Amino acid sequence: MDREAVIRQFFQDVIKQNEAGLKRWFREDAVIRWHCTNEQFTVSEYIRANCEYPGRWEGNIERMVQKEDTAVTAARVWCTEDGTSFHAVSFYRFDGEKIASLEEYWGDDGPAPGWRLEKKLGRPIDGNR
């Protein structure tokens, strides 16, 4: 299986909160870091945090870049129940087809801050959101 397919299938397991499916993608000693909240997880902790997060989720990978044993994705994830939306940038380091480390940066989606709106700086990327 090629690396892009591995990442896309892994992402679907994340979105669907598929506990059994998620474990197969990681090396046993993989390290997962969420830098925005200063947290580091083992594989089992990461799976628990992901699968016990409340809500039903959908998402899509908006961009993917790969080089050697590293891949980077930018993805949008949203809750189908309340419309909450996030973007995540994920840095994967692979050992073969297994994830050896995953470092993620999550941000809430929302309007631009008031001070930028007042100054009329920028414009929407996607007029449908």
N, C-alpha and C positions, 0 to 999 in steps of 0.2 A: 504494500500500500504506500502511496506517495505521501509526503509530509503534509501537503495541503489537505488531502482527504482525512488524515489523522486529526488535524486541527479542527476541521469542520465537524467531524463526528464527535470529537471531544466537546466542542462548543454546544452541540445539540444535547449531549448528556448533561452539561452544566445547566442549560436552559430548562430542560425537563426534570432537573433535580433527580437524575437517575443514579442512585447510590451504587448499585451493582456495576453499572457501566463505567462510572468515573474511575473506579479503582484500577481498571485494566490499563489506563493510559499513563500511569505514573510508575517510576522506579520506586521501590519500597522506601528508599531513603531520601526521596525528593523533598525539597524545601519550597514552601509557598510563602510569599511575602506580599502583604497589602500595605504599601508604603503610606498611603493617605491616613491610615489609622494606626500606623506603627505596630503592626501585628505580623508574627511569623507562625506558620502552621506546619505540622506534620501532614502527611497525606490523609490520615484518618480524621484529623481535626478539620482540615479543609473540606473534606467531603461532608462532614457533619454540619459545618457552618453553612455550606452551600445548600444542602438538602433540607435543613431545618429553617431556612430563611422563609418567612411567611409569603404567601401569595402564589399565583400561577403566572408563569413568565413566558415571554416570547423574545426573540432577538434576531439580529443578523450581524454578520461580520461585514463591516463597511470597507475595510482595507486590510491587506496582508502583505508582508514583506518577508522574504526568507533569504538567508545566506548561511551556508555551511550547517552548523548544528543549532542555529538560532533562527527564531521566527518572531515577528511582531504583528499583533493584530490590533485594530481599532474596531470596537463593536458597540452597537446600541442594544440595550436591554430594557424592556418595559413590562410592567405588571398589567395583565389583562383585566384585573379586577378594579383597579383604581387609577390607571393611567400613569402612575409613577414611572419615570424614565431616567435612565442612566447611560453614560458612555464609559467604556473601560478600555484602557490601553494595556495590553498584556505582552510581556516579554517571556518567551519560551526558550529554554535550553534543553536540547534533546540528547539522549544517549540512545542511538538507533531510533526506534519508533516510540520509545518511552520518554516521558517528560522527566528531566532530572531536576529542573527548577522552573518556577513560574513566579514572575514578579508582576503585580498588577496595580494600576492606578485607576480608581473609580471616582467619577464625579457626577453629581446630580445635574440633570438637565433642567433648564428653566430660562426665564427671560434674562436679558442683559441687566446688569445693575442700573439702578435709577440714574446715577451720575452720568453713565455713558448715554443712556436714552435722552437725558436732558441736553447733552451736548450734540446729539444726533450723530454719534460716531458709529460706524459700521452699519450693516444691514443683515437681514436674515439669510442664512445659508439655504435653509429649506423653508419655503413659504407655507408649507402644509403643517408645520409644527407650531 
